[in-house]
Amino acid sequence: MNENALVSVVLPVFCFIGLGYLLVAGRVLKGAIGEALADFVFKVAIPFHLFRAIATLELPDINPWPFWLAYFGGAAVNIALAVIIIQRVFGRDARVGVIAGMCASYSNIVMAGMPMVTQAFGEPGLVTILLLIAVHVPVMMTVSAVMIEIAEVRDGTRGKVDLLSAMGRVIVNLAQNQFIIAIVAGALWRMTGWTIPALPLNVLERLGETSIPLALVALGMSLHQYGIKGNILPAIAIGSVKLLVMPVVVFVLARFVFDLPPLAVAVAVVAAACPTGANAYLIATRFQTGLALSANTITLTTALSLLTVGIWFSFLPPIEGV
């Protein structure tokens, strides 16, 4: 990707994020407005955007399994590496190890990855990353639930591992997740073969156009809430694993192990290079431990990913037809 394309893809994304941060930091808008905006984006704008894309756009002609294995293979490596670092280098307990693992592997592919991929590769990039979004939440929620069960037993806060209960909680959460509902609804609509009437389709398209910039502004506004909360060295270590290790592992797996098409390689790598997602902080809140680690990692990786994602866009070869 040439330098002009790099500027047109990466910098606008981070300008929107920076705008959101400055609006709250400069007290132009209250933090509560950012929370309301995030609710609108997550519960309305992006779900309808996902529904429209899955129901109407041409799906990529790739086998999703190698694509998924390449991405989640990188996530698995990062989880293991982060747990080792936080427990053996920094001497933290197993529960903080779960937080570190999620911080190092849970990419913000909806609010950061989807805008960059769409801007860089158009609708082919959008439908390709939708293949990942469709399974990202279920896979990562399942992994975190299992890790939580094991960590609580290791730390002595639970008598035994109860995977059945953990999976039950995961299923309930997934059934209430707006992204999952939108993806399933879009797939069902597609199976009917019906077309969406012109007026609703126009509304969905316009709503989708607003979802990406609003998501980025909401992300920037949330960063003021996370901030830097002290004890920064572990976050630097885990953030480095997230931004530097995961994209490399995913690239090697996607390009040399599974020999994926160039667009699939690019989308998987950009998704892996995204900053840590807010779900890592939600897991820390659930544990009431590792809050500073997760908040710091989200803030640092979001700021530094401007550089690292830009490097990856420069490194990735041009994609024919995009």
N, C-alpha and C positions, 0 to 999 in steps of 0.2 A: 504494500500500500504506500503510495507516494506521500510526500510531506503535506501537500495541500489537502489530500483526503484525510490524513491524520488530524490536521487542524479542524477540518469540518466535522469530524466524528467525535473525537475525544474531548476537545476543549469545550464545545457547547454543553455537553453533558455536565461537566464539572462547573461551568458557569452557572447553570441552573441550581446545582447543589450549593454553590457558594452564595448565590442570591438568597436561597432559603435560610442559610445560616446567618447571613448578615441581617435579614429582616427581623430575626429574633434577637440576635446579639445587639443590634442597634435599637431595639425596642420599638421598631416600626409596627410590628405585630406581636401579639402575645403568644407564648408557647402553646396555650390552649387552642389557638387557631390552627397551629401546626398539627396538633392531635386530631382536630376535627377534619382538617384537610386529608390527613393520612387515612382516617376512617372512610372518607368519601372515595379516595383512590383505591383502597384495598377492598371495600365492600361494594362499590358501584362501578367506577370507571374501568379498572383493570379487569374485573370479572366479565363485564360486557365486551371488553376488547378481546379477551380470550375466547369468549363464546363466538363472536363474529369471525375471528380468525380460523378457528377449528371448523366452524360450520360452513364456511364459504371458500377459504383459500385452498389452493392446490398443495397437497401435502408432499414433502420431499420423498424422492424415490431412493431411500436408504434403509438398510436393515437397522432398526433401532437398538438391537441388543449389543453389537460391538460399540456403538456410540455411547450407550449407557455404561457399559463395562469400562470403557476408557475413562469416562468422567469419574465414576464412583470408585474406580481403582485408584485414581489420584486422591480422592477424598479419604479412602481407607488408609493410604500411606500417611497422609497428613494427620489423621486422627491418632494413629499409633505414634508418630514422631512427637506430636504435641503432648500426649500423655507422658511419654518418657521424659521429655524436657521439663514439664511442670512438676513432675513427681520426683525425679532423680536429681535434677539440677537445682530446682527451687524448693524442694522438700515439701510440696503441698500434698494434701490428702486426695483420696480417690475421687471425691465429689468435684473438687476443683479440676481434677484431671478430665472429667466429663466436660466441664466448661471450656477448658483449653482445647480439647478435641473438636468441639463444635465451633469454637472461634477460628480454628485453623482449617475448617472444611466446609462450613455452612456459608456458601456464597450468596450474595445479594443479587441473584440473577434476574429477579423481577424488576426491582427499582433501578438497578444499575446496568445489568447485563442486557436486558431486553432493549432499552433505548439505544445502546451502542451498537448492538448487532443489527437492529432495524435500520439505523442510520447508515451503517457501513454496507450492509448486504441486501437491504430492501426486504420485500416480502419473502423471498427464499430464505433469508437469514431468520426472519421472524418465525416462520413455520418450523424451521429446524430447531430453534431454541425452545419452541413450544413442546417438542418431543421431550426435552429435558425438564421443563417446568412441570409437565404432566406427572412425572414420577419423582421429582426432587423432594417435594414436601413429604409424600408417603415414606420414601426411603429414609430420609434424614430423621423424621419423627420416630420411625421404628428403631433406627440405630440409637438415637438418644434415649429412647425408653428402655432399651435393653441395657445400655451403659449405666443409666440411672439405677436400675435394679441391682446390678452387680456392684456399683460403687457404694450403695447404701449398705449392702451386706458386708463389704470390705471395711467400711468405716464403723460398723457396729450399730447403725441406726435402724437396721432391718434384720430380722432373724434369718430369712431365707429368700432366695430369688423366686419371685412369682411372675413368670413371664405371661401367664394367661391373663392376669389382671392388667399387666402393662399393655398387652396387645388390645385388650378391651378398651382401655383409655385411648389408645391410638386410633382405633376404629371410630369411636365416638367423636374425637376431635376432627378426624378427616371428614366425617359425615357432615360436620358443621362448617368446614372450611370453604370459603367463598370461591377460591380458585378451583378446588376440586369439583364443586357443584357446577361452575361455569364450564369446565373442561368436559365433564360428563354430559351436560346438557348440549354442548356444541357437538359432541360426538353422536349423540342420539339424533339431533336434528339432521346431521349429515347423513346418517343411515336411512332417514326417511326419503331422501332425494328431493325434498321440497326446497324451493328457493325462498329467500327472505324477501317479502314485498319491498318495493322501492323506498317508501317513506321510512319504515323501521330500519332498513339497511342504511339509509343516509344518516339517520340519528346515531346508529351504532358506529358508523365510520367516524362521525364527528366526535363522538364520545371517546373513541379510541385515540383520535388525534390529540385530545386534551389529556389523556391519561398519562402519557409519557412525561411531558414537562411538569405536570402537577406532581407526579410521583417523585421526580427529582427534587423539586422545591420542598416537598414534604420530607424527603430524606435529609436535605440540608437543615431544615428547621429542627429535626429530631437530634441532629448532631450537637446542638447547643445543650440539649438535655443530657446527653451522654457525657460530653466533655472529657477532660482528663482528671482522673480522681486519685492521683498519687500511685505509688508502687508501680512505676511505669516500666521497669526493666522486663518483667515477665511478658507484658503486652508487646514490647518491642520484639522479643524472641518469638512469640506465637504469631504476631503479625508478619514477621519475616518469613516464617514457614508458610503462612497463607499466601502471601504475594509472590514469593520466589520459588518455593518448592512445588506447590500444587500445579501451577501452569506447566512447569517443565515435565513433571510426571505424566500429566494428561497429554501433553504434546507427544511425548515418546510413545505412549500407549496408542494414541489415536493414529499417529503417522506411521510408526514402524512395527507395531505389534498387530493392530487391527486393519491397517492400510485403508483408513476411511477416505472418502472423497475430500477434496480440499476445503469445501464449504463446511462440512461437518467437523473437520479438524479445527478450522478457524473458530467456529461457534463454540466448540468444547473448550478450547484454550481461553477464549475471551471470558467465558462463564467461570472457568477456574481462576482466572486472574482478577475477578471482581472482588471488592472488599467484603469483609465479614457482614453477614446479614443480622438483622435485629433479633432473629429467633435465638441467637446465642445469648443475648441479654435476657430474653424471656425465660430461658432454661436456668440462667443464674438466679433470676428472681424466684423461680420455683424452688431452688435449693436454698436461697438466701445465703449464698456463698459465691465467691468469684465475681461479684458485681463490678468491682473496679477493673478486674482483668477483662471482662467482656466489654464494658463501656470504653475502656482505653483502646482495646483492639479494634472495635468498630470505628472509633474516631480516627485512629492512626492509619488503619488500612484504607479508609475512605479518602483521606488526604493524600496518602502516598500512592494510591492506585492510579492517580493521574499520570504519574511517571511510569509505573510498571505496565499499565495497560497500553500506554502510548508506545512503549518499547516493543510490546508484543504485536501491536498493529503494524509497526515498522518492520518487524521480523517476518510476519506472515506474508507469503507470496501472493501476488494478484490472483483473483479468482475469475476465471473466464465466464463471461455472461452476467457478471454482477457489477 
